[in-house]
Amino acid sequence: MPTDFSQLSQLNDAPRLLMEAELTPVQGDRFQPTGFADLGPARYQLADGTEMLLIESAQSVANRLEAVCWDEAKEDLVDSLAGLPYVKIDLGELGTTTTIQEFHRLNSPYIWVGETDDRGKKFRQDLMGRIGLKMKSQKKAKKGSEEDSEEGAEVPGVLDLRRLAKAVFWCDPNSVIHGIFLEKLAGRLRLTRALSGFIEARDVRAVESGGVKFDHVLPKPKDLGLNANEGFGNVPFPRSEFTAGKITAYFNLDLALLRGYGLGSSATDLLIALSLFKVRRFLSRGLRLRTACDLEPKNDLMTTHPSDFILPRKEEDLIKTIQAKIAACREEKRFADPPVTQITWEPKKAAKNKKGEDAQDDEGANEE
């Protein structure tokens, strides 16, 4: 049965819905945390000296919450989310991408930078009109005394976040949930993340080990004048993993932010149900974070604020609610029609011309 949203009346005065679930490795006790190029594992200490470790950052969890909604085999949303708007971009020989997969979502350069077909131009105009952007001509200084003009956009007056949220919801509701910064349109167009999460481990201990990249052909490449930098030879390497007293995934759904957008009950309920679906599905299917970090819930997802709110336990119930709310939003004409906006993108003409010139140069070099 669909989720009983009347229970959400318990949340009317709650600014946020805070959830958490305790996790454990699927096999053994060790796990591999996220690493940063200039930092390695993100370790830190609490005031009482407890050793802590960040396993998954807010940015990474956002990507994973979006990924559980995408069917890689079909290159489309999972069946249960059919009818939800997003933008699909044909990149020609480069392939296809969408606002569900793009790391900047609607701010993707494949929408706003370079050439698009007529559908892309119309989409740009429609979205800018819904946001209330005003086109302006900017003077761009060039070398010497010459000047050139180019098109730009600005938001006059006080920024209307409700209007921005409605415009973004119209073509990509996921961008409302995960936040958006449309800096390619104007530096003020920003929606904060409504749903965020992270995974951290408490009372951690490092587990140091290692291995060898084994070359059964040339274990001593120097004999032939080759070396490990070229990929030859046996190469020993260190490996750092961790154990933990407790691993916890935390999620924060900003209810006050969603209500403040004034999207209407159908749209707001859809965003809440979709957010809970993402969290449920991430915990049930998306916890293989890395090769050596495969986790599973140790207990059910629980709420810590408000602590007496009971979450819908089954994904199926949330799916029925999502489908009902998608139908309601379509009936209320809150979505783009058709819901999947398809456009074609090409690089800027200058880049293409330069590529062509480079290709001619290369051809000339070959002839010589």
C-alpha positions as a Markdown table, in Angstrom:
| # | Residue | x | y | z |
|---|---|---|---|---|
| 1 | Met | 0.0 | 0.0 | 0.0 |
| 2 | Pro | 1.2 | 3.6 | -0.6 |
| 3 | Thr | 2.9 | 5.4 | 2.2 |
| 4 | Asp | 0.4 | 7.1 | 4.5 |
| 5 | Phe | 1.5 | 10.7 | 4.2 |
| 6 | Ser | -0.9 | 11.7 | 6.9 |
| 7 | Gln | 1.8 | 10.6 | 9.3 |
| 8 | Leu | 4.0 | 13.3 | 7.9 |
| 9 | Ser | 1.8 | 15.7 | 9.9 |
| 10 | Gln | 4.0 | 14.6 | 12.8 |
| 11 | Leu | 6.8 | 16.4 | 11.0 |
| 12 | Asn | 5.0 | 19.8 | 10.5 |
| 13 | Asp | 7.1 | 21.4 | 13.1 |
| 14 | Ala | 10.2 | 19.5 | 12.4 |
| 15 | Pro | 12.8 | 21.4 | 10.5 |
| 16 | Arg | 14.7 | 18.3 | 9.5 |
| 17 | Leu | 14.3 | 14.5 | 9.4 |
| 18 | Leu | 17.4 | 12.9 | 10.7 |
| 19 | Met | 18.0 | 9.2 | 10.0 |
| 20 | Glu | 20.8 | 6.7 | 10.6 |
| 21 | Ala | 21.6 | 3.1 | 10.2 |
| 22 | Glu | 24.5 | 1.0 | 11.7 |
| 23 | Leu | 26.5 | -0.9 | 9.1 |
| 24 | Thr | 28.9 | -3.8 | 9.2 |
| 25 | Pro | 31.3 | -5.4 | 6.6 |
| 26 | Val | 29.6 | -8.1 | 4.6 |
| 27 | Gln | 32.6 | -10.4 | 5.1 |
| 28 | Gly | 35.3 | -10.2 | 7.8 |
| 29 | Asp | 36.0 | -7.0 | 9.8 |
| 30 | Arg | 38.2 | -4.9 | 7.5 |
| 31 | Phe | 37.1 | -2.2 | 5.1 |
| 32 | Gln | 38.7 | 0.4 | 2.8 |
| 33 | Pro | 37.6 | 4.0 | 3.4 |
| 34 | Thr | 37.5 | 6.8 | 0.8 |
| 35 | Gly | 40.8 | 8.4 | 0.1 |
| 36 | Phe | 41.9 | 11.9 | -0.9 |
| 37 | Ala | 44.8 | 12.6 | -3.2 |
| 38 | Asp | 46.5 | 15.1 | -0.8 |
| 39 | Leu | 45.3 | 13.4 | 2.5 |
| 40 | Gly | 44.8 | 9.7 | 2.1 |
| 41 | Pro | 42.3 | 8.3 | 4.6 |
| 42 | Ala | 40.3 | 11.1 | 6.4 |
| 43 | Arg | 41.1 | 10.3 | 10.1 |
| 44 | Tyr | 40.3 | 12.6 | 13.0 |
| 45 | Gln | 39.9 | 12.5 | 16.8 |
| 46 | Leu | 37.0 | 13.5 | 19.0 |
| 47 | Ala | 37.6 | 15.6 | 22.1 |
| 48 | Asp | 37.8 | 12.5 | 24.3 |
| 49 | Gly | 40.5 | 11.0 | 22.0 |
| 50 | Thr | 38.2 | 8.5 | 20.2 |
| 51 | Glu | 39.7 | 7.6 | 16.8 |
| 52 | Met | 37.3 | 8.4 | 13.9 |
| 53 | Leu | 37.4 | 7.9 | 10.2 |
| 54 | Leu | 35.3 | 9.2 | 7.3 |
| 55 | Ile | 34.3 | 6.3 | 5.1 |
| 56 | Glu | 32.1 | 8.2 | 2.6 |
| 57 | Ser | 31.8 | 11.9 | 2.1 |
| 58 | Ala | 28.6 | 14.0 | 1.6 |
| 59 | Gln | 29.5 | 14.5 | -2.0 |
| 60 | Ser | 30.1 | 10.8 | -2.7 |
| 61 | Val | 26.8 | 9.8 | -0.9 |
| 62 | Ala | 24.9 | 12.3 | -3.0 |
| 63 | Asn | 26.3 | 10.6 | -6.2 |
| 64 | Arg | 25.4 | 7.2 | -4.9 |
| 65 | Leu | 21.9 | 8.3 | -3.9 |
| 66 | Glu | 21.4 | 9.4 | -7.5 |
| 67 | Ala | 23.0 | 6.3 | -8.9 |
| 68 | Val | 20.5 | 3.9 | -7.3 |
| 69 | Cys | 17.8 | 5.6 | -9.4 |
| 70 | Trp | 19.6 | 4.8 | -12.7 |
| 71 | Asp | 19.5 | 1.6 | -14.7 |
| 72 | Glu | 22.8 | 1.3 | -16.4 |
| 73 | Ala | 21.6 | -1.5 | -18.7 |
| 74 | Lys | 18.6 | 0.5 | -20.0 |
| 75 | Glu | 20.4 | 3.9 | -19.8 |
| 76 | Asp | 17.3 | 5.3 | -18.2 |
| 77 | Leu | 15.7 | 5.7 | -14.8 |
| 78 | Val | 14.7 | 2.5 | -13.0 |
| 79 | Asp | 11.2 | 1.4 | -14.0 |
| 80 | Ser | 9.6 | 2.5 | -10.7 |
| 81 | Leu | 10.6 | 6.1 | -11.4 |
| 82 | Ala | 9.3 | 6.3 | -15.0 |
| 83 | Gly | 7.7 | 9.7 | -15.7 |
| 84 | Leu | 10.2 | 11.7 | -13.6 |
| 85 | Pro | 11.6 | 14.5 | -15.6 |
| 86 | Tyr | 15.3 | 14.8 | -16.5 |
| 87 | Val | 17.4 | 16.1 | -19.4 |
| 88 | Lys | 19.1 | 13.7 | -21.8 |
| 89 | Ile | 22.0 | 15.0 | -24.0 |
| 90 | Asp | 23.2 | 13.4 | -27.2 |
| 91 | Leu | 27.0 | 14.1 | -27.5 |
| 92 | Gly | 27.4 | 12.5 | -30.9 |
| 93 | Glu | 30.5 | 10.4 | -31.1 |
| 94 | Leu | 31.2 | 11.1 | -27.4 |
| 95 | Gly | 28.1 | 9.2 | -26.3 |
| 96 | Thr | 25.1 | 10.3 | -24.2 |
| 97 | Thr | 24.8 | 11.8 | -20.7 |
| 98 | Thr | 21.9 | 13.0 | -18.5 |
| 99 | Thr | 21.3 | 15.4 | -15.7 |
| 100 | Ile | 20.9 | 12.3 | -13.4 |
| 101 | Gln | 24.5 | 11.3 | -14.2 |
| 102 | Glu | 26.2 | 14.7 | -14.6 |
| 103 | Phe | 28.2 | 15.8 | -11.5 |
| 104 | His | 26.8 | 19.3 | -11.8 |
| 105 | Arg | 23.3 | 18.2 | -12.9 |
| 106 | Leu | 21.4 | 21.0 | -14.6 |
| 107 | Asn | 24.5 | 23.1 | -14.6 |
| 108 | Ser | 26.2 | 20.7 | -16.9 |
| 109 | Pro | 28.5 | 22.3 | -19.5 |
| 110 | Tyr | 26.9 | 20.0 | -22.1 |
| 111 | Ile | 23.7 | 22.1 | -21.7 |
| 112 | Trp | 25.1 | 25.6 | -21.4 |
| 113 | Val | 28.5 | 25.7 | -23.1 |
| 114 | Gly | 28.9 | 25.0 | -26.8 |
| 115 | Glu | 26.4 | 24.5 | -29.5 |
| 116 | Thr | 23.0 | 22.8 | -29.2 |
| 117 | Asp | 20.3 | 21.9 | -31.6 |
| 118 | Asp | 17.0 | 23.8 | -31.7 |
| 119 | Arg | 15.6 | 21.6 | -28.9 |
| 120 | Gly | 18.5 | 22.7 | -26.7 |
| 121 | Lys | 18.1 | 26.3 | -27.5 |
| 122 | Lys | 14.4 | 26.1 | -26.7 |
| 123 | Phe | 15.1 | 24.3 | -23.4 |
| 124 | Arg | 17.6 | 27.0 | -22.5 |
| 125 | Gln | 15.1 | 29.8 | -23.2 |
| 126 | Asp | 12.2 | 28.0 | -21.5 |
| 127 | Leu | 14.2 | 27.4 | -18.3 |
| 128 | Met | 15.6 | 30.9 | -18.2 |
| 129 | Gly | 12.1 | 32.3 | -18.7 |
| 130 | Arg | 10.8 | 30.2 | -15.9 |
| 131 | Ile | 13.6 | 31.4 | -13.6 |
| 132 | Gly | 13.0 | 35.0 | -14.6 |
| 133 | Leu | 16.4 | 35.7 | -16.1 |
| 134 | Lys | 16.8 | 38.8 | -18.2 |
| 135 | Met | 19.2 | 38.7 | -21.1 |
| 136 | Lys | 21.8 | 41.5 | -21.2 |
| 137 | Ser | 24.7 | 42.5 | -23.5 |
| 138 | Gln | 28.1 | 42.5 | -21.9 |
| 139 | Lys | 31.2 | 44.1 | -23.2 |
| 140 | Lys | 34.2 | 41.9 | -23.3 |
| 141 | Ala | 37.5 | 43.6 | -23.5 |
| 142 | Lys | 39.9 | 42.1 | -26.1 |
| 143 | Lys | 43.5 | 42.7 | -26.7 |
| 144 | Gly | 44.3 | 46.3 | -27.8 |
| 145 | Ser | 41.5 | 48.7 | -28.0 |
| 146 | Glu | 39.0 | 46.4 | -29.7 |
| 147 | Glu | 35.9 | 45.3 | -27.8 |
| 148 | Asp | 33.4 | 42.5 | -28.5 |
| 149 | Ser | 29.9 | 41.9 | -27.1 |
| 150 | Glu | 28.5 | 38.7 | -25.8 |
| 151 | Glu | 25.2 | 37.5 | -24.4 |
| 152 | Gly | 24.8 | 37.1 | -20.7 |
| 153 | Ala | 22.0 | 36.9 | -18.1 |
| 154 | Glu | 21.1 | 38.3 | -14.8 |
| 155 | Val | 18.4 | 38.1 | -12.1 |
| 156 | Pro | 17.1 | 41.6 | -11.4 |
| 157 | Gly | 16.1 | 42.4 | -7.8 |
| 158 | Val | 15.7 | 40.0 | -4.9 |
| 159 | Leu | 16.2 | 36.4 | -5.9 |
| 160 | Asp | 13.0 | 34.4 | -5.8 |
| 161 | Leu | 14.1 | 30.9 | -4.6 |
| 162 | Arg | 10.5 | 29.6 | -4.9 |
| 163 | Arg | 10.4 | 30.5 | -8.6 |
| 164 | Leu | 13.9 | 29.0 | -9.1 |
| 165 | Ala | 12.9 | 25.8 | -7.3 |
| 166 | Lys | 9.7 | 25.5 | -9.4 |
| 167 | Ala | 11.7 | 25.9 | -12.6 |
| 168 | Val | 14.2 | 23.3 | -11.6 |
| 169 | Phe | 11.5 | 20.9 | -10.4 |
| 170 | Trp | 9.8 | 21.3 | -13.8 |
| 171 | Cys | 12.7 | 19.7 | -15.7 |
| 172 | Asp | 14.7 | 17.8 | -13.1 |
| 173 | Pro | 13.3 | 17.2 | -9.6 |
| 174 | Asn | 16.5 | 15.4 | -8.6 |
| 175 | Ser | 18.3 | 18.7 | -8.8 |
| 176 | Val | 15.9 | 20.1 | -6.1 |
| 177 | Ile | 16.7 | 17.2 | -3.8 |
| 178 | His | 20.5 | 17.2 | -4.3 |
| 179 | Gly | 21.0 | 20.9 | -4.8 |
| 180 | Ile | 22.1 | 23.0 | -7.8 |
| 181 | Phe | 24.4 | 25.9 | -8.5 |
| 182 | Leu | 23.5 | 27.4 | -11.9 |
| 183 | Glu | 26.6 | 29.5 | -12.0 |
| 184 | Lys | 26.8 | 29.2 | -15.8 |
| 185 | Leu | 23.5 | 31.3 | -15.9 |
| 186 | Ala | 24.1 | 33.6 | -13.0 |
| 187 | Gly | 26.2 | 33.5 | -9.8 |
| 188 | Arg | 23.1 | 33.8 | -7.5 |
| 189 | Leu | 21.2 | 30.8 | -8.7 |
| 190 | Arg | 21.8 | 28.2 | -6.0 |
| 191 | Leu | 19.6 | 25.6 | -4.3 |
| 192 | Thr | 21.0 | 24.0 | -1.1 |
| 193 | Arg | 21.0 | 20.2 | -0.8 |
| 194 | Ala | 17.7 | 19.0 | 0.7 |
| 195 | Leu | 19.0 | 15.5 | 1.2 |
| 196 | Ser | 22.5 | 14.8 | 2.4 |
| 197 | Gly | 24.4 | 12.0 | 4.0 |
| 198 | Phe | 27.8 | 10.6 | 5.1 |
| 199 | Ile | 29.2 | 7.4 | 6.6 |
| 200 | Glu | 31.7 | 7.5 | 9.4 |
| 201 | Ala | 33.4 | 4.9 | 11.6 |
| 202 | Arg | 34.1 | 5.2 | 15.4 |
| 203 | Asp | 37.0 | 3.7 | 17.4 |
| 204 | Val | 39.0 | 2.7 | 14.4 |
| 205 | Arg | 42.3 | 0.8 | 14.1 |
| 206 | Ala | 44.5 | 0.7 | 11.1 |
| 207 | Val | 45.2 | -2.6 | 9.4 |
| 208 | Glu | 48.5 | -2.5 | 7.4 |
| 209 | Ser | 49.2 | -5.1 | 4.8 |
| 210 | Gly | 50.6 | -5.3 | 1.3 |
| 211 | Gly | 50.9 | -7.3 | -1.9 |
| 212 | Val | 53.0 | -7.7 | -5.0 |
| 213 | Lys | 52.2 | -7.0 | -8.6 |
| 214 | Phe | 53.6 | -10.2 | -10.0 |
| 215 | Asp | 55.2 | -10.2 | -13.5 |
| 216 | His | 55.7 | -13.9 | -14.5 |
| 217 | Val | 57.4 | -12.8 | -17.8 |
| 218 | Leu | 60.0 | -10.3 | -16.6 |
| 219 | Pro | 60.4 | -10.3 | -12.9 |
| 220 | Lys | 63.8 | -8.5 | -13.4 |
| 221 | Pro | 63.1 | -6.0 | -16.3 |
| 222 | Lys | 66.5 | -4.3 | -15.9 |
| 223 | Asp | 68.0 | -7.3 | -17.7 |
| 224 | Leu | 66.3 | -6.0 | -20.9 |
| 225 | Gly | 66.7 | -2.3 | -20.1 |
| 226 | Leu | 63.1 | -1.9 | -18.9 |
| 227 | Asn | 61.7 | -0.7 | -15.6 |
| 228 | Ala | 58.7 | -0.6 | -13.3 |
| 229 | Asn | 57.7 | 2.8 | -14.4 |
| 230 | Glu | 56.8 | 1.2 | -17.8 |
| 231 | Gly | 54.7 | -1.5 | -16.0 |
| 232 | Phe | 57.3 | -4.3 | -16.1 |
| 233 | Gly | 58.7 | -6.4 | -13.2 |
| 234 | Asn | 57.5 | -7.4 | -9.8 |
| 235 | Val | 56.3 | -4.4 | -7.8 |
| 236 | Pro | 55.6 | -4.6 | -4.0 |
| 237 | Phe | 53.0 | -2.2 | -2.6 |
| 238 | Pro | 51.6 | -1.3 | 0.9 |
| 239 | Arg | 47.8 | -1.5 | 1.7 |
| 240 | Ser | 46.0 | 0.4 | 4.4 |
| 241 | Glu | 42.6 | -0.8 | 5.7 |
| 242 | Phe | 40.7 | -0.3 | 8.9 |
| 243 | Thr | 38.5 | -2.0 | 11.5 |
| 244 | Ala | 36.0 | -0.1 | 13.6 |
| 245 | Gly | 34.0 | -0.5 | 16.8 |
| 246 | Lys | 31.0 | 1.0 | 15.0 |
| 247 | Ile | 30.1 | 2.2 | 11.4 |
| 248 | Thr | 27.1 | 4.5 | 10.9 |
| 249 | Ala | 25.4 | 6.0 | 7.9 |
| 250 | Tyr | 23.7 | 9.3 | 8.6 |
| 251 | Phe | 21.1 | 11.0 | 6.4 |
| 252 | Asn | 19.5 | 14.5 | 6.8 |
| 253 | Leu | 16.4 | 15.5 | 4.9 |
| 254 | Asp | 15.7 | 19.3 | 5.2 |
| 255 | Leu | 11.9 | 19.4 | 5.4 |
| 256 | Ala | 11.7 | 23.1 | 6.1 |
| 257 | Leu | 13.7 | 23.8 | 3.0 |
| 258 | Leu | 11.4 | 21.7 | 0.8 |
| 259 | Arg | 8.2 | 23.2 | 2.3 |
| 260 | Gly | 9.7 | 26.7 | 1.9 |
| 261 | Tyr | 9.8 | 26.3 | -1.9 |
| 262 | Gly | 6.0 | 26.3 | -2.0 |
| 263 | Leu | 5.9 | 23.7 | -4.7 |
| 264 | Gly | 2.4 | 22.4 | -3.6 |
| 265 | Ser | 1.5 | 19.2 | -1.7 |
| 266 | Ser | 1.9 | 16.8 | -4.6 |
| 267 | Ala | 5.4 | 18.0 | -5.5 |
| 268 | Thr | 6.6 | 18.3 | -1.9 |
| 269 | Asp | 5.3 | 14.8 | -1.1 |
| 270 | Leu | 7.0 | 13.5 | -4.2 |
| 271 | Leu | 10.3 | 15.0 | -3.2 |
| 272 | Ile | 10.0 | 13.5 | 0.4 |
| 273 | Ala | 9.0 | 10.1 | -0.9 |
| 274 | Leu | 11.7 | 10.1 | -3.5 |
| 275 | Ser | 14.3 | 11.1 | -0.9 |
| 276 | Leu | 13.3 | 8.2 | 1.4 |
| 277 | Phe | 13.3 | 5.8 | -1.5 |
| 278 | Lys | 16.8 | 6.8 | -2.4 |
| 279 | Val | 18.0 | 6.2 | 1.2 |
| 280 | Arg | 16.2 | 2.9 | 1.5 |
| 281 | Arg | 17.5 | 1.7 | -1.9 |
| 282 | Phe | 21.1 | 2.9 | -1.1 |
| 283 | Leu | 21.1 | 0.8 | 2.1 |
| 284 | Ser | 19.6 | -2.2 | 0.4 |
| 285 | Arg | 21.5 | -2.2 | -2.9 |
| 286 | Gly | 24.2 | 0.5 | -3.0 |
| 287 | Leu | 26.6 | -0.3 | -0.2 |
| 288 | Arg | 29.4 | -1.9 | -2.2 |
| 289 | Leu | 31.4 | 1.4 | -2.0 |
| 290 | Arg | 34.7 | 0.0 | -3.2 |
| 291 | Thr | 36.3 | -3.3 | -4.0 |
| 292 | Ala | 37.4 | -3.8 | -0.3 |
| 293 | Cys | 34.5 | -1.9 | 1.2 |
| 294 | Asp | 31.3 | -3.9 | 1.0 |
| 295 | Leu | 28.9 | -3.1 | 3.8 |
| 296 | Glu | 25.3 | -4.0 | 4.8 |
| 297 | Pro | 22.9 | -2.7 | 7.4 |
| 298 | Lys | 23.3 | -4.2 | 10.9 |
| 299 | Asn | 19.8 | -3.0 | 11.8 |
| 300 | Asp | 16.9 | -1.1 | 10.3 |
| 301 | Leu | 17.0 | 2.6 | 9.3 |
| 302 | Met | 15.8 | 4.7 | 12.3 |
| 303 | Thr | 15.0 | 8.3 | 12.9 |
| 304 | Thr | 16.7 | 10.3 | 15.6 |
| 305 | His | 14.8 | 13.5 | 15.1 |
| 306 | Pro | 12.0 | 13.5 | 15.6 |
| 307 | Ser | 12.7 | 10.2 | 17.4 |
| 308 | Asp | 9.1 | 9.0 | 17.4 |
| 309 | Phe | 8.5 | 9.2 | 13.7 |
| 310 | Ile | 8.3 | 5.8 | 12.0 |
| 311 | Leu | 9.7 | 5.6 | 8.5 |
| 312 | Pro | 8.0 | 3.6 | 5.8 |
| 313 | Arg | 9.6 | 0.2 | 6.0 |
| 314 | Lys | 9.2 | -1.1 | 2.4 |
| 315 | Glu | 10.5 | 0.4 | -0.9 |
| 316 | Glu | 7.4 | -0.9 | -2.6 |
| 317 | Asp | 5.2 | 1.3 | -0.5 |
| 318 | Leu | 7.4 | 4.3 | -1.3 |
| 319 | Ile | 7.3 | 3.4 | -5.0 |
| 320 | Lys | 3.5 | 3.4 | -5.1 |
| 321 | Thr | 3.4 | 6.8 | -3.4 |
| 322 | Ile | 6.1 | 8.1 | -5.9 |
| 323 | Gln | 4.1 | 6.9 | -8.9 |
| 324 | Ala | 0.9 | 8.4 | -7.6 |
| 325 | Lys | 2.6 | 11.7 | -7.0 |
| 326 | Ile | 4.3 | 11.7 | -10.4 |
| 327 | Ala | 0.9 | 11.2 | -11.9 |
| 328 | Ala | -0.5 | 14.1 | -9.8 |
| 329 | Cys | 2.3 | 16.4 | -10.8 |
| 330 | Arg | 1.9 | 15.6 | -14.4 |
| 331 | Glu | -1.9 | 16.3 | -14.1 |
| 332 | Glu | -1.1 | 19.6 | -12.4 |
| 333 | Lys | 1.3 | 20.4 | -15.3 |
| 334 | Arg | 4.3 | 20.8 | -13.0 |
| 335 | Phe | 6.5 | 18.7 | -15.3 |
| 336 | Ala | 8.1 | 19.3 | -18.7 |
| 337 | Asp | 6.1 | 17.6 | -21.4 |
| 338 | Pro | 7.5 | 15.2 | -22.5 |
| 339 | Pro | 9.2 | 14.5 | -19.1 |
| 340 | Val | 12.6 | 13.6 | -20.7 |
| 341 | Thr | 14.0 | 16.6 | -22.5 |
| 342 | Gln | 16.3 | 15.5 | -25.3 |
| 343 | Ile | 18.9 | 17.8 | -26.8 |
| 344 | Thr | 22.0 | 17.5 | -28.9 |
| 345 | Trp | 25.3 | 19.1 | -28.0 |
| 346 | Glu | 28.4 | 20.0 | -30.0 |
| 347 | Pro | 31.7 | 21.6 | -29.0 |
| 348 | Lys | 32.1 | 25.3 | -29.7 |
| 349 | Lys | 32.8 | 26.1 | -33.3 |
| 350 | Ala | 36.1 | 27.7 | -32.4 |
| 351 | Ala | 37.2 | 24.5 | -30.7 |
| 352 | Lys | 36.0 | 22.4 | -33.7 |
| 353 | Asn | 37.9 | 24.7 | -36.1 |
| 354 | Lys | 41.0 | 24.5 | -33.9 |
| 355 | Lys | 40.7 | 20.7 | -33.9 |
| 356 | Gly | 40.4 | 20.8 | -37.7 |
| 357 | Glu | 43.5 | 23.0 | -38.0 |
| 358 | Asp | 45.4 | 20.7 | -35.7 |
| 359 | Ala | 44.3 | 17.8 | -37.8 |
| 360 | Gln | 45.5 | 19.5 | -41.0 |
| 361 | Asp | 48.8 | 20.3 | -39.3 |
| 362 | Asp | 49.2 | 16.6 | -38.3 |
| 363 | Glu | 48.4 | 15.5 | -41.8 |
| 364 | Gly | 51.0 | 17.9 | -43.2 |
| 365 | Ala | 53.6 | 16.5 | -40.7 |
| 366 | Asn | 52.8 | 13.0 | -41.9 |
| 367 | Glu | 53.3 | 13.9 | -45.5 |
| 368 | Glu | 56.7 | 15.3 | -44.7 |
